[in-house]
Amino acid sequence: MHHTKFGDGVIVSMANVAKRDQTRAQIKFTNPAYGTKELLLAFANLTKL
């Protein structure tokens, strides 16, 4: 498996979406060669407390 390191990532915001039981994280990557990329990740909360 080949992995490429894009750059340093910063979590811009994290929000818990109660209706869908999801957590969303917005991550901003900066790299001198490629510029700035933003990712919006959503993942379900699998652990019930």
PQR file with spaces between the fields and no chain letter, atoms N, CA, C, O and H, PARSE charges and radii, in Angstrom:
ATOM       1  N    MET     1       0.844   -1.186    0.000 -0.4000 1.5000
ATOM       2  CA   MET     1       0.000    0.000    0.000 -0.0000 2.0000
ATOM       3  C    MET     1       0.882    1.239    0.000  0.5500 1.7000
ATOM       4  O    MET     1       1.860    1.312    0.744 -0.5500 1.4000
ATOM       5  N    HIS     2       0.539    2.204   -0.827 -0.4000 1.5000
ATOM       6  CA   HIS     2       1.348    3.412   -0.975 -0.0000 2.0000
ATOM       7  C    HIS     2       0.596    4.609   -0.408  0.5500 1.7000
ATOM       8  O    HIS     2      -0.561    4.857   -0.748 -0.5500 1.4000
ATOM       9  H    HIS     2      -0.256    2.145   -1.432  0.4000 1.0000
ATOM      10  N    HIS     3       1.270    5.333    0.450 -0.4000 1.5000
ATOM      11  CA   HIS     3       0.656    6.516    1.057 -0.0000 2.0000
ATOM      12  C    HIS     3       1.453    7.745    0.655  0.5500 1.7000
ATOM      13  O    HIS     3       2.684    7.713    0.627 -0.5500 1.4000
ATOM      14  H    HIS     3       2.210    5.131    0.726  0.4000 1.0000
ATOM      15  N    THR     4       0.763    8.808    0.350 -0.4000 1.5000
ATOM      16  CA   THR     4       1.406   10.069    0.021 -0.0000 2.0000
ATOM      17  C    THR     4       1.027   11.091    1.075  0.5500 1.7000
ATOM      18  O    THR     4      -0.154   11.294    1.360 -0.5500 1.4000
ATOM      19  H    THR     4      -0.236    8.833    0.373  0.4000 1.0000
ATOM      20  N    LYS     5       2.018   11.724    1.647 -0.4000 1.5000
ATOM      21  CA   LYS     5       1.743   12.774    2.634 -0.0000 2.0000
ATOM      22  C    LYS     5       1.480   14.065    1.872  0.5500 1.7000
ATOM      23  O    LYS     5       2.343   14.555    1.144 -0.5500 1.4000
ATOM      24  H    LYS     5       2.977   11.559    1.416  0.4000 1.0000
ATOM      25  N    PHE     6       0.295   14.601    2.044 -0.4000 1.5000
ATOM      26  CA   PHE     6      -0.056   15.812    1.298 -0.0000 2.0000
ATOM      27  C    PHE     6       0.522   17.053    1.946  0.5500 1.7000
ATOM      28  O    PHE     6       1.034   17.935    1.257 -0.5500 1.4000
ATOM      29  H    PHE     6      -0.406   14.203    2.635  0.4000 1.0000
ATOM      30  N    GLY     7       0.447   17.129    3.244 -0.4000 1.5000
ATOM      31  CA   GLY     7       0.931   18.328    3.922 -0.0000 2.0000
ATOM      32  C    GLY     7       0.427   18.351    5.346  0.5500 1.7000
ATOM      33  O    GLY     7      -0.057   17.342    5.858 -0.5500 1.4000
ATOM      34  H    GLY     7       0.032   16.412    3.804  0.4000 1.0000
ATOM      35  N    ASP     8       0.536   19.484    5.978 -0.4000 1.5000
ATOM      36  CA   ASP     8       0.061   19.624    7.350 -0.0000 2.0000
ATOM      37  C    ASP     8      -1.439   19.885    7.342  0.5500 1.7000
ATOM      38  O    ASP     8      -1.934   20.725    6.592 -0.5500 1.4000
ATOM      39  H    ASP     8       0.929   20.305    5.563  0.4000 1.0000
ATOM      40  N    GLY     9      -2.144   19.156    8.181 -0.4000 1.5000
ATOM      41  CA   GLY     9      -3.590   19.310    8.247 -0.0000 2.0000
ATOM      42  C    GLY     9      -4.016   20.021    9.511  0.5500 1.7000
ATOM      43  O    GLY     9      -3.467   19.789   10.588 -0.5500 1.4000
ATOM      44  H    GLY     9      -1.742   18.472    8.790  0.4000 1.0000
ATOM      45  N    VAL    10      -4.992   20.884    9.368 -0.4000 1.5000
ATOM      46  CA   VAL    10      -5.544   21.610   10.503 -0.0000 2.0000
ATOM      47  C    VAL    10      -7.043   21.360   10.525  0.5500 1.7000
ATOM      48  O    VAL    10      -7.725   21.507    9.511 -0.5500 1.4000
ATOM      49  H    VAL    10      -5.438   21.072    8.493  0.4000 1.0000
ATOM      50  N    ILE    11      -7.544   20.983   11.685 -0.4000 1.5000
ATOM      51  CA   ILE    11      -8.992   20.811   11.820 -0.0000 2.0000
ATOM      52  C    ILE    11      -9.618   22.194   11.982  0.5500 1.7000
ATOM      53  O    ILE    11      -9.381   22.884   12.973 -0.5500 1.4000
ATOM      54  H    ILE    11      -6.991   20.863   12.509  0.4000 1.0000
ATOM      55  N    VAL    12     -10.417   22.584   10.996 -0.4000 1.5000
ATOM      56  CA   VAL    12     -11.025   23.910   11.013 -0.0000 2.0000
ATOM      57  C    VAL    12     -12.223   23.931   11.955  0.5500 1.7000
ATOM      58  O    VAL    12     -12.364   24.836   12.777 -0.5500 1.4000
ATOM      59  H    VAL    12     -10.610   22.023   10.191  0.4000 1.0000
ATOM      60  N    SER    13     -13.077   22.931   11.825 -0.4000 1.5000
ATOM      61  CA   SER    13     -14.255   22.897   12.684 -0.0000 2.0000
ATOM      62  C    SER    13     -14.726   21.464   12.835  0.5500 1.7000
ATOM      63  O    SER    13     -14.559   20.637   11.939 -0.5500 1.4000
ATOM      64  H    SER    13     -12.962   22.196   11.157  0.4000 1.0000
ATOM      65  N    MET    14     -15.318   21.186   13.990 -0.4000 1.5000
ATOM      66  CA   MET    14     -15.969   19.904   14.210 -0.0000 2.0000
ATOM      67  C    MET    14     -17.371   20.180   14.723  0.5500 1.7000
ATOM      68  O    MET    14     -17.567   20.989   15.631 -0.5500 1.4000
ATOM      69  H    MET    14     -15.454   21.858   14.718  0.4000 1.0000
ATOM      70  N    ALA    15     -18.339   19.501   14.135 -0.4000 1.5000
ATOM      71  CA   ALA    15     -19.724   19.709   14.540 -0.0000 2.0000
ATOM      72  C    ALA    15     -20.393   18.357   14.695  0.5500 1.7000
ATOM      73  O    ALA    15     -20.166   17.444   13.901 -0.5500 1.4000
ATOM      74  H    ALA    15     -18.180   18.844   13.398  0.4000 1.0000
ATOM      75  N    ASN    16     -21.207   18.240   15.709 -0.4000 1.5000
ATOM      76  CA   ASN    16     -21.963   17.013   15.928 -0.0000 2.0000
ATOM      77  C    ASN    16     -23.367   17.218   15.378  0.5500 1.7000
ATOM      78  O    ASN    16     -24.104   18.089   15.838 -0.5500 1.4000
ATOM      79  H    ASN    16     -21.391   18.982   16.354  0.4000 1.0000
ATOM      80  N    VAL    17     -23.727   16.410   14.392 -0.4000 1.5000
ATOM      81  CA   VAL    17     -25.052   16.507   13.790 -0.0000 2.0000
ATOM      82  C    VAL    17     -25.958   15.525   14.517  0.5500 1.7000
ATOM      83  O    VAL    17     -25.868   14.315   14.312 -0.5500 1.4000
ATOM      84  H    VAL    17     -23.128   15.702   14.018  0.4000 1.0000
ATOM      85  N    ALA    18     -26.825   16.050   15.361 -0.4000 1.5000
ATOM      86  CA   ALA    18     -27.614   15.190   16.250 -0.0000 2.0000
ATOM      87  C    ALA    18     -28.661   14.384   15.484  0.5500 1.7000
ATOM      88  O    ALA    18     -28.934   13.236   15.834 -0.5500 1.4000
ATOM      89  H    ALA    18     -26.898   17.034   15.528  0.4000 1.0000
ATOM      90  N    LYS    19     -29.252   14.978   14.437 -0.4000 1.5000
ATOM      91  CA   LYS    19     -30.320   14.272   13.745 -0.0000 2.0000
ATOM      92  C    LYS    19     -29.793   13.012   13.066  0.5500 1.7000
ATOM      93  O    LYS    19     -30.453   11.973   13.064 -0.5500 1.4000
ATOM      94  H    LYS    19     -29.031   15.911   14.152  0.4000 1.0000
ATOM      95  N    ARG    20     -28.608   13.116   12.495 -0.4000 1.5000
ATOM      96  CA   ARG    20     -28.067   11.978   11.760 -0.0000 2.0000
ATOM      97  C    ARG    20     -27.087   11.173   12.599  0.5500 1.7000
ATOM      98  O    ARG    20     -26.561   10.159   12.140 -0.5500 1.4000
ATOM      99  H    ARG    20     -28.072   13.960   12.496  0.4000 1.0000
ATOM     100  N    ASP    21     -26.841   11.614   13.813 -0.4000 1.5000
ATOM     101  CA   ASP    21     -25.895   10.939   14.704 -0.0000 2.0000
ATOM     102  C    ASP    21     -24.523   10.838   14.039  0.5500 1.7000
ATOM     103  O    ASP    21     -23.901    9.775   14.029 -0.5500 1.4000
ATOM     104  H    ASP    21     -27.268   12.438   14.186  0.4000 1.0000
ATOM     105  N    GLN    22     -24.076   11.929   13.500 -0.4000 1.5000
ATOM     106  CA   GLN    22     -22.791   11.979   12.818 -0.0000 2.0000
ATOM     107  C    GLN    22     -21.931   13.076   13.407  0.5500 1.7000
ATOM     108  O    GLN    22     -22.428   14.015   14.027 -0.5500 1.4000
ATOM     109  H    GLN    22     -24.582   12.791   13.508  0.4000 1.0000
ATOM     110  N    THR    23     -20.646   12.941   13.204 -0.4000 1.5000
ATOM     111  CA   THR    23     -19.719   14.009   13.540 -0.0000 2.0000
ATOM     112  C    THR    23     -19.051   14.445   12.249  0.5500 1.7000
ATOM     113  O    THR    23     -18.561   13.615   11.484 -0.5500 1.4000
ATOM     114  H    THR    23     -20.242   12.177   12.700  0.4000 1.0000
ATOM     115  N    ARG    24     -19.033   15.735   12.012 -0.4000 1.5000
ATOM     116  CA   ARG    24     -18.406   16.253   10.798 -0.0000 2.0000
ATOM     117  C    ARG    24     -17.172   17.049   11.171  0.5500 1.7000
ATOM     118  O    ARG    24     -17.185   17.838   12.116 -0.5500 1.4000
ATOM     119  H    ARG    24     -19.431   16.410   12.633  0.4000 1.0000
ATOM     120  N    ALA    25     -16.128   16.835   10.431 -0.4000 1.5000
ATOM     121  CA   ALA    25     -14.890   17.568   10.654 -0.0000 2.0000
ATOM     122  C    ALA    25     -14.448   18.189    9.340  0.5500 1.7000
ATOM     123  O    ALA    25     -14.413   17.525    8.305 -0.5500 1.4000
ATOM     124  H    ALA    25     -16.118   16.193    9.664  0.4000 1.0000
ATOM     125  N    GLN    26     -14.112   19.467    9.395 -0.4000 1.5000
ATOM     126  CA   GLN    26     -13.586   20.152    8.218 -0.0000 2.0000
ATOM     127  C    GLN    26     -12.088   20.321    8.426  0.5500 1.7000
ATOM     128  O    GLN    26     -11.652   20.931    9.402 -0.5500 1.4000
ATOM     129  H    GLN    26     -14.141   20.007   10.237  0.4000 1.0000
ATOM     130  N    ILE    27     -11.304   19.778    7.502 -0.4000 1.5000
ATOM     131  CA   ILE    27      -9.851   19.773    7.640 -0.0000 2.0000
ATOM     132  C    ILE    27      -9.237   20.529    6.473  0.5500 1.7000
ATOM     133  O    ILE    27      -9.611   20.318    5.319 -0.5500 1.4000
ATOM     134  H    ILE    27     -11.658   19.283    6.709  0.4000 1.0000
ATOM     135  N    LYS    28      -8.303   21.400    6.776 -0.4000 1.5000
ATOM     136  CA   LYS    28      -7.635   22.192    5.739 -0.0000 2.0000
ATOM     137  C    LYS    28      -6.175   21.760    5.655  0.5500 1.7000
ATOM     138  O    LYS    28      -5.449   21.792    6.648 -0.5500 1.4000
ATOM     139  H    LYS    28      -8.000   21.571    7.713  0.4000 1.0000
ATOM     140  N    PHE    29      -5.756   21.358    4.461 -0.4000 1.5000
ATOM     141  CA   PHE    29      -4.379   20.956    4.218 -0.0000 2.0000
ATOM     142  C    PHE    29      -3.668   22.039    3.426  0.5500 1.7000
ATOM     143  O    PHE    29      -4.229   22.597    2.483 -0.5500 1.4000
ATOM     144  H    PHE    29      -6.346   21.332    3.654  0.4000 1.0000
ATOM     145  N    THR    30      -2.443   22.333    3.806 -0.4000 1.5000
ATOM     146  CA   THR    30      -1.660   23.304    3.055 -0.0000 2.0000
ATOM     147  C    THR    30      -0.379   22.638    2.587  0.5500 1.7000
ATOM     148  O    THR    30       0.291   21.947    3.354 -0.5500 1.4000
ATOM     149  H    THR    30      -1.988   21.879    4.572  0.4000 1.0000
ATOM     150  N    ASN    31      -0.045   22.850    1.329 -0.4000 1.5000
ATOM     151  CA   ASN    31       1.156   22.293    0.744 -0.0000 2.0000
ATOM     152  C    ASN    31       1.701   23.308   -0.244  0.5500 1.7000
ATOM     153  O    ASN    31       0.946   23.805   -1.080 -0.5500 1.4000
ATOM     154  H    ASN    31      -0.589   23.412    0.705  0.4000 1.0000
ATOM     155  N    PRO    32       2.977   23.631   -0.178 -0.5600 1.5000
ATOM     156  CA   PRO    32       3.530   24.641   -1.081  0.2800 2.0000
ATOM     157  C    PRO    32       3.378   24.269   -2.552  0.5500 1.7000
ATOM     158  O    PRO    32       3.201   25.147   -3.397 -0.5500 1.4000
ATOM     159  N    ALA    33       3.446   22.980   -2.864 -0.4000 1.5000
ATOM     160  CA   ALA    33       3.390   22.575   -4.267 -0.0000 2.0000
ATOM     161  C    ALA    33       1.965   22.552   -4.812  0.5500 1.7000
ATOM     162  O    ALA    33       1.749   22.812   -5.996 -0.5500 1.4000
ATOM     163  H    ALA    33       3.590   22.267   -2.177  0.4000 1.0000
ATOM     164  N    TYR    34       0.997   22.243   -3.958 -0.4000 1.5000
ATOM     165  CA   TYR    34      -0.367   22.043   -4.443 -0.0000 2.0000
ATOM     166  C    TYR    34      -1.349   23.090   -3.959  0.5500 1.7000
ATOM     167  O    TYR    34      -2.496   23.117   -4.408 -0.5500 1.4000
ATOM     168  H    TYR    34       1.173   22.031   -2.996  0.4000 1.0000
ATOM     169  N    GLY    35      -0.922   23.949   -3.055 -0.4000 1.5000
ATOM     170  CA   GLY    35      -1.851   24.948   -2.549 -0.0000 2.0000
ATOM     171  C    GLY    35      -2.631   24.428   -1.357  0.5500 1.7000
ATOM     172  O    GLY    35      -2.153   23.570   -0.614 -0.5500 1.4000
ATOM     173  H    GLY    35       0.009   23.927   -2.690  0.4000 1.0000
ATOM     174  N    THR    36      -3.824   24.949   -1.181 -0.4000 1.5000
ATOM     175  CA   THR    36      -4.650   24.614   -0.021 -0.0000 2.0000
ATOM     176  C    THR    36      -5.837   23.775   -0.463  0.5500 1.7000
ATOM     177  O    THR    36      -6.526   24.117   -1.423 -0.5500 1.4000
ATOM     178  H    THR    36      -4.211   25.646   -1.784  0.4000 1.0000
ATOM     179  N    LYS    37      -6.069   22.693    0.230 -0.4000 1.5000
ATOM     180  CA   LYS    37      -7.227   21.845   -0.038 -0.0000 2.0000
ATOM     181  C    LYS    37      -8.054   21.757    1.231  0.5500 1.7000
ATOM     182  O    LYS    37      -7.517   21.750    2.339 -0.5500 1.4000
ATOM     183  H    LYS    37      -5.509   22.415    1.010  0.4000 1.0000
ATOM     184  N    GLU    38      -9.363   21.692    1.059 -0.4000 1.5000
ATOM     185  CA   GLU    38     -10.240   21.524    2.213 -0.0000 2.0000
ATOM     186  C    GLU    38     -11.029   20.235    2.050  0.5500 1.7000
ATOM     187  O    GLU    38     -11.558   19.944    0.977 -0.5500 1.4000
ATOM     188  H    GLU    38      -9.800   21.698    0.159  0.4000 1.0000
ATOM     189  N    LEU    39     -11.098   19.480    3.112 -0.4000 1.5000
ATOM     190  CA   LEU    39     -11.870   18.246    3.119 -0.0000 2.0000
ATOM     191  C    LEU    39     -12.973   18.366    4.156  0.5500 1.7000
ATOM     192  O    LEU    39     -12.780   18.944    5.225 -0.5500 1.4000
ATOM     193  H    LEU    39     -10.669   19.715    3.983  0.4000 1.0000
ATOM     194  N    LEU    40     -14.129   17.816    3.826 -0.4000 1.5000
ATOM     195  CA   LEU    40     -15.218   17.747    4.792 -0.0000 2.0000
ATOM     196  C    LEU    40     -15.494   16.275    5.046  0.5500 1.7000
ATOM     197  O    LEU    40     -15.979   15.563    4.166 -0.5500 1.4000
ATOM     198  H    LEU    40     -14.286   17.347    2.957  0.4000 1.0000
ATOM     199  N    LEU    41     -15.185   15.828    6.243 -0.4000 1.5000
ATOM     200  CA   LEU    41     -15.347   14.425    6.590 -0.0000 2.0000
ATOM     201  C    LEU    41     -16.555   14.255    7.495  0.5500 1.7000
ATOM     202  O    LEU    41     -16.779   15.046    8.412 -0.5500 1.4000
ATOM     203  H    LEU    41     -14.792   16.407    6.957  0.4000 1.0000
ATOM     204  N    ALA    42     -17.320   13.226    7.229 -0.4000 1.5000
ATOM     205  CA   ALA    42     -18.454   12.896    8.088 -0.0000 2.0000
ATOM     206  C    ALA    42     -18.330   11.436    8.478  0.5500 1.7000
ATOM     207  O    ALA    42     -18.140   10.567    7.627 -0.5500 1.4000
ATOM     208  H    ALA    42     -17.138   12.583    6.485  0.4000 1.0000
ATOM     209  N    PHE    43     -18.437   11.177    9.759 -0.4000 1.5000
ATOM     210  CA   PHE    43     -18.374    9.790   10.199 -0.0000 2.0000
ATOM     211  C    PHE    43     -19.419    9.568   11.274  0.5500 1.7000
ATOM     212  O    PHE    43     -19.715   10.455   12.075 -0.5500 1.4000
ATOM     213  H    PHE    43     -18.591   11.883   10.450  0.4000 1.0000
ATOM     214  N    ALA    44     -19.972    8.362   11.274 -0.4000 1.5000
ATOM     215  CA   ALA    44     -21.047    8.047   12.208 -0.0000 2.0000
ATOM     216  C    ALA    44     -20.472    7.763   13.583  0.5500 1.7000
ATOM     217  O    ALA    44     -19.354    7.267   13.720 -0.5500 1.4000
ATOM     218  H    ALA    44     -19.732    7.642   10.623  0.4000 1.0000
ATOM     219  N    ASN    45     -21.250    8.083   14.581 -0.4000 1.5000
ATOM     220  CA   ASN    45     -20.864    7.784   15.950 -0.0000 2.0000
ATOM     221  C    ASN    45     -21.321    6.361   16.257  0.5500 1.7000
ATOM     222  O    ASN    45     -22.511    6.097   16.424 -0.5500 1.4000
ATOM     223  H    ASN    45     -22.158    8.486   14.470  0.4000 1.0000
ATOM     224  N    LEU    46     -20.346    5.446   16.329 -0.4000 1.5000
ATOM     225  CA   LEU    46     -20.689    4.039   16.512 -0.0000 2.0000
ATOM     226  C    LEU    46     -20.742    3.637   17.977  0.5500 1.7000
ATOM     227  O    LEU    46     -21.214    2.548   18.305 -0.5500 1.4000
ATOM     228  H    LEU    46     -19.379    5.660   16.194  0.4000 1.0000
ATOM     229  N    THR    47     -20.268    4.499   18.855 -0.4000 1.5000
ATOM     230  CA   THR    47     -20.221    4.165   20.276 -0.0000 2.0000
ATOM     231  C    THR    47     -21.361    4.869   21.003  0.5500 1.7000
ATOM     232  O    THR    47     -21.412    6.098   21.056 -0.5500 1.4000
ATOM     233  H    THR    47     -19.885    5.383   18.589  0.4000 1.0000
ATOM     234  N    LYS    48     -22.253    4.097   21.549 -0.4000 1.5000
ATOM     235  CA   LYS    48     -23.358    4.673   22.325 -0.0000 2.0000
ATOM     236  C    LYS    48     -22.944    4.743   23.784  0.5500 1.7000
ATOM     237  O    LYS    48     -22.493    3.750   24.355 -0.5500 1.4000
ATOM     238  H    LYS    48     -22.212    3.099   21.506  0.4000 1.0000
ATOM     239  N    LEU    49     -23.096    5.910   24.385 -0.4000 1.5000
ATOM     240  CA   LEU    49     -22.720    6.078   25.785 -0.0000 2.0000
ATOM     241  C    LEU    49     -23.971    6.051   26.657  0.5500 1.7000
ATOM     242  O    LEU    49     -23.877    6.177   27.878 -0.5500 1.4000
ATOM     243  H    LEU    49     -23.462    6.717   23.921  0.4000 1.0000
